[in-house]
Amino acid sequence: MTSCFKARLERIAERLDNIEDPEVLQDVLATLDAPRLSLDLLCHLRLYAETLPRAEDCPLTPALRHLHFLWDAFDKLPLSLIVPFAIPLRRLIAHRLFGACGSAFTAEENLRFNFGPLLRVGAGVFVNRNVFLDTKGGITLGDGVALAEDVRVYTHSHGEASHIERLYAPVVVGDYAKVYSGATILPGVTVGAQAIVAAGALVTHDVPENMVVAGRPATVLRERRTEGRHGEELEHIWLF
């Protein structure tokens, strides 16, 4: 990483400890070469998540609101395409915004979620581009989990007789599980440790540990071919 990027990250890390202050948010945006936004506008920020019913149970503090705004705004900026800068920056935000965030978290562009505090990720988690996590009911990603491009995870549903009737159910993805491109996981599902969800699968029920599932709805195809490896031995390393 060049000294220029390192200096920017260090400045932002220092400022994030006081991110509830709109002037600090303005300064961080300037450090990211973002278009200048007035203090009046930043003082009146409201996010999409704050319009949702779940917002009453998970209100955003000024700090959380500004962190979430930064997360989404950053992906609209050219700096988001510079990997040695973008991944460490997202880590800095995630450690302050998520309910929990382990070491070596890697998120590519356009990871979207509605309530950061209801998202918990372990160590070595990798999330690829264009992933949507509906965290209203709570999502937990274990150590070494990988979500490939365009994965969708949902934790709530609507009543048929009344759309305003909502049901929430958490989703858990166990340690060293992999969810491949375009898969969808529905509310209340637990994907077992070291399981694999094939590309395009629609997961409506729990996935047993060490199993591979595929299809719409997903069914068990076979056991994962681990060759006797377990946990870190599976080498869930995505970027070098």
Helices and strands as residue ranges (DSSP letters): H 3-16, H 22-31, H 39-43, G 48-51, G 53-56, H 62-74, G 78-81, H 83-97, E 100-101, E 106-107, E 112-113, G 116-118, E 119-121, E 126-127, E 132-133, G 135-137, E 139-141, E 146-147, E 152-153, E 156-158, E 166-168, E 171-173, E 178-179, E 184-185, E 190-191, E 196-197, E 202-203, E 211-214, E 219-223, G 231-234
